[in-house]
Amino acid sequence: HKVYPEHLESLYAAVLTMSQLGRNEDVLEYATMALTADPQAPDMHRAIGQAQFNQHEYETCHATVRTCLQIDPEHPDCMMLLANVLKKLGQDAEAEEAYTQALDLARERLPGADVQGVKKSP
């Protein structure tokens, strides 16, 4: 499918909605489609990584999240997803560091945000 730049905003909104509904296969399909038009869209990489995480594809998710963070090293959602996937991969010390970074980034990007109640992934 060819994606035109003027349709990206609608496609991004659709991916977000599908993600919230837990439609992982659709997220993977449409976010990948969006990346053909805008390969540097960190939110689409994050959406793909979250779908991979939800499907227990932790190694693949880890690689996707690393790509997201290469594009935007200060993306709090990607950093939190990194913390969660590192925890699932048994890399507890690295997960703890990423978790702390994610909270710091969230505070920087969203001044006044209450991140005190944010819980780590089990």
Solvent accessible surface area in square Angstrom, and as a share of the most:
residue,aa,sasa,rsa
1,H,182,0.81
2,K,151,0.64
3,V,15,0.08
4,Y,102,0.39
5,P,98,0.61
6,E,128,0.57
7,H,98,0.44
8,L,21,0.11
9,E,145,0.65
10,S,80,0.52
11,L,23,0.11
12,Y,62,0.24
13,A,56,0.44
14,A,41,0.32
15,V,1,0.00
16,L,96,0.48
17,T,70,0.41
18,M,15,0.07
19,S,28,0.18
20,Q,135,0.60
21,L,117,0.58
22,G,44,0.43
23,R,121,0.44
24,N,28,0.14
25,E,119,0.54
26,D,34,0.18
27,V,1,0.01
28,L,37,0.19
29,E,85,0.38
30,Y,72,0.27
31,A,0,0.00
32,T,73,0.43
33,M,29,0.13
34,A,0,0.00
35,L,24,0.12
36,T,98,0.57
37,A,36,0.28
38,D,45,0.23
39,P,78,0.49
40,Q,113,0.50
41,A,8,0.07
42,P,33,0.21
43,D,75,0.39
44,M,8,0.03
45,H,22,0.10
46,R,42,0.15
47,A,2,0.02
48,I,16,0.08
49,G,0,0.00
50,Q,51,0.23
51,A,2,0.01
52,Q,16,0.07
53,F,30,0.12
54,N,61,0.31
55,Q,50,0.22
56,H,135,0.60
57,E,73,0.33
58,Y,43,0.16
59,E,123,0.55
60,T,67,0.39
61,C,0,0.00
62,H,40,0.18
63,A,61,0.47
64,T,18,0.11
65,V,0,0.00
66,R,108,0.39
67,T,50,0.29
68,C,0,0.00
69,L,18,0.09
70,Q,148,0.66
71,I,47,0.24
72,D,27,0.14
73,P,87,0.55
74,E,96,0.43
75,H,11,0.05
76,P,19,0.12
77,D,79,0.41
78,C,0,0.00
79,M,14,0.06
80,M,40,0.18
81,L,4,0.02
82,L,8,0.04
83,A,4,0.03
84,N,31,0.16
85,V,0,0.00
86,L,4,0.02
87,K,81,0.34
88,K,89,0.38
89,L,46,0.23
90,G,57,0.55
91,Q,71,0.32
92,D,77,0.40
93,A,78,0.60
94,E,89,0.40
95,A,6,0.05
96,E,82,0.37
97,E,115,0.52
98,A,3,0.02
99,Y,23,0.09
100,T,68,0.40
101,Q,77,0.34
102,A,2,0.02
103,L,22,0.11
104,D,63,0.33
105,L,17,0.09
106,A,15,0.12
107,R,96,0.35
108,E,116,0.52
109,R,112,0.41
110,L,106,0.53
111,P,113,0.71
112,G,86,0.82
113,A,39,0.30
114,D,117,0.61
115,V,13,0.08
116,Q,145,0.65
117,G,56,0.54
118,V,60,0.34
119,K,169,0.72
120,K,102,0.43
121,S,23,0.15
122,P,142,0.89
